Amino acid sequence: MATYVGIDQALNKIGVCVLLDGVSVSLHLIKTPRNLRGTERLTFLRNQLEAQLVSYRGNITHAALEAQSLGSLGDIDQLGQINGVVQIVLADLGIAHPLLVPPATLKKFVTGHGSASKARMMQATTKYWDVTIEQDDLCDAHGLARVAEEVHEQRSRVRHQIEATLSLTRPRKKRPRRKSTNDSTL
């Protein structure tokens, strides 16, 4: 049985999706109580995420989580902290190297457009997987689980899904630097 996990993490809420043999068996939104801050908030999120996934320990085929975009707003230190917490939970569950998916790549995988709106993400999720999700963090988590599934199984026949997957799995070749006219060779 193939089990794929997608996690859309933030400090105020985490979207979690579990696919079992291609079927979404768990979609859960973890919301942080407003009064929690700092270590207490991180501990709460870790415990809740672990509770959602512990029954899959040792059976997760692959997992994907959203990477930070280059233009991330907010406290970058805190964003790094929640990413670290999520990666430690996954490592404890047997996934030492989850796939980090940039937001634009996730949007391209789901919709075909790297700048797609939340509404377009939800529409494409219904179109491609016949799953209706009306909460954007859960929609992203579902898309991330589908990315993990595609990276591992490579079954898609949809061009933009294949292209997005290849951008994650094949490193870009470095182009030789062009010599400018200002470079001197003395």
Contacts in CASP RR format, 6 or more apart in sequence:
PFRMAT RR
TARGET T0000
AUTHOR 0000-0000-0000
METHOD contacts of the structure
MODEL  1
MATYVGIDQALNKIGVCVLLDGVSVSLHLIKTPRNLRGTERLTFLRNQLE
AQLVSYRGNITHAALEAQSLGSLGDIDQLGQINGVVQIVLADLGIAHPLL
VPPATLKKFVTGHGSASKARMMQATTKYWDVTIEQDDLCDAHGLARVAEE
VHEQRSRVRHQIEATLSLTRPRKKRPRRKSTNDSTL
1 20 0 8 1.000
1 21 0 8 1.000
1 59 0 8 1.000
2 19 0 8 1.000
2 20 0 8 1.000
2 21 0 8 1.000
2 22 0 8 1.000
2 61 0 8 1.000
2 149 0 8 1.000
2 152 0 8 1.000
2 153 0 8 1.000
3 18 0 8 1.000
3 19 0 8 1.000
3 20 0 8 1.000
3 56 0 8 1.000
3 59 0 8 1.000
3 60 0 8 1.000
3 61 0 8 1.000
4 18 0 8 1.000
4 19 0 8 1.000
4 22 0 8 1.000
4 60 0 8 1.000
4 61 0 8 1.000
4 62 0 8 1.000
4 63 0 8 1.000
4 64 0 8 1.000
4 145 0 8 1.000
4 146 0 8 1.000
4 148 0 8 1.000
4 149 0 8 1.000
4 152 0 8 1.000
5 16 0 8 1.000
5 17 0 8 1.000
5 18 0 8 1.000
5 19 0 8 1.000
5 53 0 8 1.000
5 56 0 8 1.000
5 60 0 8 1.000
5 62 0 8 1.000
5 63 0 8 1.000
5 64 0 8 1.000
5 90 0 8 1.000
5 95 0 8 1.000
5 145 0 8 1.000
5 148 0 8 1.000
6 15 0 8 1.000
6 16 0 8 1.000
6 17 0 8 1.000
6 18 0 8 1.000
6 63 0 8 1.000
6 64 0 8 1.000
6 65 0 8 1.000
6 141 0 8 1.000
6 142 0 8 1.000
6 143 0 8 1.000
6 144 0 8 1.000
6 145 0 8 1.000
6 147 0 8 1.000
6 148 0 8 1.000
7 14 0 8 1.000
7 15 0 8 1.000
7 16 0 8 1.000
7 17 0 8 1.000
7 49 0 8 1.000
7 63 0 8 1.000
7 64 0 8 1.000
7 65 0 8 1.000
7 66 0 8 1.000
7 86 0 8 1.000
7 90 0 8 1.000
7 98 0 8 1.000
7 141 0 8 1.000
7 144 0 8 1.000
8 14 0 8 1.000
8 15 0 8 1.000
8 65 0 8 1.000
8 66 0 8 1.000
8 137 0 8 1.000
8 138 0 8 1.000
8 140 0 8 1.000
8 141 0 8 1.000
8 144 0 8 1.000
9 15 0 8 1.000
9 45 0 8 1.000
9 65 0 8 1.000
9 66 0 8 1.000
9 82 0 8 1.000
9 83 0 8 1.000
9 86 0 8 1.000
10 79 0 8 1.000
10 82 0 8 1.000
10 137 0 8 1.000
11 32 0 8 1.000
11 41 0 8 1.000
11 45 0 8 1.000
11 78 0 8 1.000
11 79 0 8 1.000
11 81 0 8 1.000
11 82 0 8 1.000
12 31 0 8 1.000
12 32 0 8 1.000
13 29 0 8 1.000
13 30 0 8 1.000
13 31 0 8 1.000
13 32 0 8 1.000
13 137 0 8 1.000
14 29 0 8 1.000
14 30 0 8 1.000
14 45 0 8 1.000
14 48 0 8 1.000
14 49 0 8 1.000
14 82 0 8 1.000
14 86 0 8 1.000
14 137 0 8 1.000
15 27 0 8 1.000
15 28 0 8 1.000
15 29 0 8 1.000
15 30 0 8 1.000
15 137 0 8 1.000
15 138 0 8 1.000
15 140 0 8 1.000
15 141 0 8 1.000
16 26 0 8 1.000
16 27 0 8 1.000
16 28 0 8 1.000
16 29 0 8 1.000
16 30 0 8 1.000
16 49 0 8 1.000
16 52 0 8 1.000
16 53 0 8 1.000
16 141 0 8 1.000
17 24 0 8 1.000
17 26 0 8 1.000
17 27 0 8 1.000
17 138 0 8 1.000
17 141 0 8 1.000
17 142 0 8 1.000
17 143 0 8 1.000
17 144 0 8 1.000
17 145 0 8 1.000
18 24 0 8 1.000
18 25 0 8 1.000
18 26 0 8 1.000
18 52 0 8 1.000
18 53 0 8 1.000
18 56 0 8 1.000
18 145 0 8 1.000
19 25 0 8 1.000
19 145 0 8 1.000
19 146 0 8 1.000
19 149 0 8 1.000
22 149 0 8 1.000
24 129 0 8 1.000
24 131 0 8 1.000
24 142 0 8 1.000
24 145 0 8 1.000
26 52 0 8 1.000
27 133 0 8 1.000
27 138 0 8 1.000
27 141 0 8 1.000
27 142 0 8 1.000
28 52 0 8 1.000
28 138 0 8 1.000
29 135 0 8 1.000
29 137 0 8 1.000
29 138 0 8 1.000
30 45 0 8 1.000
30 48 0 8 1.000
30 49 0 8 1.000
30 52 0 8 1.000
32 41 0 8 1.000
32 44 0 8 1.000
32 45 0 8 1.000
33 44 0 8 1.000
36 44 0 8 1.000
38 78 0 8 1.000
42 81 0 8 1.000
42 82 0 8 1.000
42 85 0 8 1.000
45 82 0 8 1.000
45 85 0 8 1.000
46 85 0 8 1.000
46 88 0 8 1.000
46 89 0 8 1.000
49 85 0 8 1.000
49 86 0 8 1.000
49 89 0 8 1.000
50 89 0 8 1.000
50 92 0 8 1.000
50 93 0 8 1.000
53 60 0 8 1.000
53 89 0 8 1.000
53 90 0 8 1.000
53 93 0 8 1.000
54 93 0 8 1.000
56 93 0 8 1.000
57 92 0 8 1.000
57 93 0 8 1.000
57 94 0 8 1.000
58 93 0 8 1.000
58 94 0 8 1.000
60 90 0 8 1.000
60 93 0 8 1.000
60 94 0 8 1.000
60 95 0 8 1.000
61 148 0 8 1.000
61 152 0 8 1.000
62 95 0 8 1.000
62 98 0 8 1.000
62 99 0 8 1.000
62 148 0 8 1.000
62 149 0 8 1.000
62 151 0 8 1.000
62 152 0 8 1.000
63 90 0 8 1.000
63 95 0 8 1.000
63 98 0 8 1.000
63 99 0 8 1.000
63 148 0 8 1.000
64 98 0 8 1.000
64 99 0 8 1.000
64 100 0 8 1.000
64 101 0 8 1.000
64 144 0 8 1.000
64 145 0 8 1.000
64 147 0 8 1.000
64 148 0 8 1.000
64 151 0 8 1.000
65 83 0 8 1.000
65 86 0 8 1.000
65 87 0 8 1.000
65 90 0 8 1.000
65 98 0 8 1.000
65 99 0 8 1.000
65 100 0 8 1.000
65 101 0 8 1.000
65 144 0 8 1.000
66 100 0 8 1.000
66 101 0 8 1.000
66 102 0 8 1.000
66 103 0 8 1.000
66 106 0 8 1.000
66 140 0 8 1.000
66 144 0 8 1.000
67 100 0 8 1.000
67 101 0 8 1.000
67 102 0 8 1.000
67 103 0 8 1.000
68 76 0 8 1.000
68 79 0 8 1.000
68 80 0 8 1.000
68 83 0 8 1.000
69 102 0 8 1.000
69 103 0 8 1.000
69 104 0 8 1.000
72 79 0 8 1.000
86 98 0 8 1.000
87 98 0 8 1.000
90 96 0 8 1.000
90 98 0 8 1.000
98 148 0 8 1.000
99 147 0 8 1.000
99 148 0 8 1.000
99 151 0 8 1.000
99 168 0 8 1.000
101 109 0 8 1.000
101 144 0 8 1.000
101 147 0 8 1.000
101 168 0 8 1.000
104 114 0 8 1.000
104 115 0 8 1.000
105 114 0 8 1.000
105 147 0 8 1.000
105 164 0 8 1.000
105 167 0 8 1.000
105 168 0 8 1.000
106 140 0 8 1.000
106 143 0 8 1.000
106 144 0 8 1.000
106 147 0 8 1.000
106 164 0 8 1.000
107 113 0 8 1.000
107 114 0 8 1.000
107 115 0 8 1.000
107 116 0 8 1.000
107 121 0 8 1.000
108 114 0 8 1.000
108 116 0 8 1.000
108 160 0 8 1.000
108 163 0 8 1.000
108 164 0 8 1.000
108 167 0 8 1.000
109 143 0 8 1.000
109 146 0 8 1.000
109 147 0 8 1.000
109 150 0 8 1.000
109 160 0 8 1.000
109 161 0 8 1.000
109 164 0 8 1.000
109 165 0 8 1.000
110 116 0 8 1.000
110 121 0 8 1.000
110 124 0 8 1.000
110 125 0 8 1.000
110 128 0 8 1.000
110 143 0 8 1.000
110 146 0 8 1.000
111 120 0 8 1.000
111 121 0 8 1.000
111 123 0 8 1.000
111 124 0 8 1.000
111 160 0 8 1.000
112 124 0 8 1.000
112 160 0 8 1.000
112 164 0 8 1.000
113 120 0 8 1.000
116 124 0 8 1.000
118 136 0 8 1.000
118 139 0 8 1.000
121 136 0 8 1.000
121 139 0 8 1.000
121 140 0 8 1.000
122 132 0 8 1.000
122 133 0 8 1.000
122 134 0 8 1.000
122 136 0 8 1.000
122 139 0 8 1.000
125 131 0 8 1.000
125 132 0 8 1.000
125 133 0 8 1.000
125 139 0 8 1.000
125 142 0 8 1.000
125 143 0 8 1.000
126 132 0 8 1.000
126 133 0 8 1.000
128 158 0 8 1.000
128 161 0 8 1.000
129 142 0 8 1.000
129 146 0 8 1.000
131 142 0 8 1.000
133 139 0 8 1.000
133 142 0 8 1.000
147 164 0 8 1.000
147 165 0 8 1.000
147 168 0 8 1.000
150 156 0 8 1.000
150 161 0 8 1.000
150 165 0 8 1.000
151 165 0 8 1.000
151 168 0 8 1.000
151 169 0 8 1.000
154 165 0 8 1.000
156 162 0 8 1.000
156 165 0 8 1.000
END
